[in-house]
Amino acid sequence: MSRTAPQVRDAYLAAAERAVELLADPRVADAWGEASALDGMTTGALAGHVARSVLQVEWFLDGADGADRADGTEVRPTSAVTYYARIVDAPDPGSALNRGVRARSEESAEAGPAAVADRTAETLGRLRTRLPREPADRRVAILHRPGEEMLLDEYLRTRCVELAVHTDDLALSVGTGTRAPDAAAGVAVDLLVAAALERHGAHAVLRALTRRERDDVGALRVL
């Protein structure tokens, strides 16, 4: 299902609000140093990872906003679908991708539960005002992928995925029933299925949806 820019922005902000509420839950602070539902990550590190899907949006908006290279050629923005379709090492806990995620998450968690929750809430407050004012053609540079840019709303689609998936992980880790809003989960499902299609093709995804015994590539496992 195609969603317009305002719908994506609204879905993202609602998911971020739900994540902020969860980060402020005393059960998250109580379990900060304990193992989370994700292997190799403490609850605090997982909370830091959730927080980054709010914090990074502001960081990226504060970064360079250019559509041209130094030589004058246009930079073609990366789509959200391609962003995920090319991630092939996510299931491997020891991959460079996952080691980097854990390191950045642990760094974010070092401030402690109260500071992480407060900083994320403050950032969300600014984004509520800022995002509706950004034009439809606004681009952001992807800081961890030098030279790449995405349209802001494409980037927010990726953050809906991260918030929907990891809000669920964090809630499971601390024993709450918190979930991302349905709108954000819908954005996440749409995007991940499209990424699966780009990576494996329609026939493999069809088998994964209807004939799991023939799904020999795990076509729907994008992350």
N, C-alpha and C positions, 0 to 999 in steps of 0.2 A: 504494500500500500504506500502510495506517495504521500508525503506530508509536506506542507508548506513551511516556509521559514518561521513564521510566528508559532506554528504548532510545535516545531522542533524546539524552539527557544522556550516555549511554555513547558514542554515535557521535560527539558533539561532542568529548568529552574525548580519544577516540582520535585524531581528526583534529587536534586541537590538539597532542597529543604528537608526531605525525608532523611537524607544522609546526615545532615547537620543535627537533626533530632536524635538520631541514633548515636552519633559521636558524643552527645551530651548525656547519654544514659549512664547512670552510675555503674551499671553492670559492665560497661566497657572499661571504665577506669579500674574497677575491681579486678578485672582479668588482664590488665595491660601487659604484664610480664609473662602471662601463661601462653601455652600453645594455642593457636587458632585452628579453625577448620581446614586451613591450608598448610600442607606439609612445609616445614622450614620457616614458617612465619609466626611470630608471636601475635597476640591480639593487638598489641600496640602497633606493630608494623603494619598489620592489615588495616587498622584504623588510619594510619598515616597514608596508606595507599588510597583509601577512600577519600580522605581529605584532599589529596593531590588532584582529584578530578574536579574539584572546585577551585583550588588555588592556582592550578596551571592555566585555567581559562583566563584569569586575570593576568598572569605572567605573559601569556601569549598575546593578549590584547595590548599589553604595554610594550611589546616588542616591535620589531620593524613591520611595517605594513607596505610592502612593495610588490609589484607584479612584474618587475623587470630586473634583469641581471645587469651587472655593471657594463656589459657590452651592448646593452640596449635590447637584447632579445627577451621575449616574453617568457615568464615562468608559467608552465602549465600546472594548474593546481591538481594535487593528488585527490582522488575521490575517497570517501570513507570506505567504500567497498574494497578498493585496491589496498588501502591501508591495512585492512584485516586479511584480505585474501593472500597476501604475500608473507604473513606471519606463519611459518610452518614449524617453528620449534617451541611453541608455547606449551605443548604437553610434556616437554622434557624439563624437569626441575633444575637440572644442571646446565641448561643452555645459557649462553651469554645474555639473552633477553631476560630470562628469569633471575639470573644473578643481579643484573642491573636493576630490575624492579625491586628486588628485596633490599638492595643497598639503598636505593632512593627512599623506599618506604621506611626503613629503619632510621635513616637520617631525619625524615620528617617526624618520626615518633619520639625522637630524643627530647623534644621540648616538654613531653608529658601530656597526659590526657586532657587536663584543663586548658592548657595553652593551645593544643591542637584543635579542640572543640571551639574555643573562643575565636581563634584566628580564622577558622573555616566559616563560622557564622558571620563574622565581620566581612569577610570577602564576599559571601553570598549576598549580604545586604547591598554592597556596592554593585554587584552584577545585576541585581534586580532592576536597578536604575539604568545601568549601562547597556545591557544587552538589547533592550527594545530600541535604543537609539542608533545602534549600529546598522549601516546600510546592508542590503542584500548581497552586494558584491564585496563585502569586507573580507579580506584575506588575513590569515595569520601564518607566521613562519613556524614550522615545526622544529622546535629548538633541539630535540634529540635526533633529528634527521636533517643535518645541515644542507641547505640548498633547496629544501622542499617547502611548499606552502599548501594550505588548504583553505577553501572558503570557510568562513566562520561557522556556518550552519552545518557543513559537512563535519567539521571538527566536533561540534556539539553532539552530532549523532554518535560519534565514537565515545564521547563522555557519557552519553545515555547508556551505552553498552557497559562501560566500566562501572558506573554507579548501580545499574540494575544487578549486575553479576556480583559485585563485591559488597553491596549492601546486604544481599542475601547471605554471603559468606560470613560477614561480620555478625549479622543477627544470629546465625546458627552457632557461631563461636561463643556467644554470650547468653544464649537461651531466650531470645526474644522472637516474636513473630513478625518483625518489621520487614517490609518488602518495598521495593520501589513502586511508585504509582504505575497503574496499567499503561498509561500513555508512554512512559519511558520504556517499560518492558516491551511494548509494541514496536517502538523505534529500534530497540536492540534486536528483536527477533527479525524484523524486516532486513536490517543491515547484515546480520550474521548469515541468514539464508542467502542473501545476495552474494556475500563473500564466498560461501560454499559453492554457489553456482559458478562464480568466476574461477574458483580454484579447481573444481572437479568436473564441471559441466552438468547439464540438466539430467542426463540419464543416471549418473551416480547419485545425485540428490534425490531423484525419483525413487531409486531403489532404497535409499536410506529412509525415506518416508513411508514406503509401502511394502518393502521386502527386505527387512533387516537382515535376514539370513544370507542375502546376497550382497550386503554392503561390506565389501572387502577392503574399502579404503577409509571407512569412518567419515563419510562425506560431510556429515553435519557437525563434526567436531572441529570447530574453527579455532577455538581457544583451549 
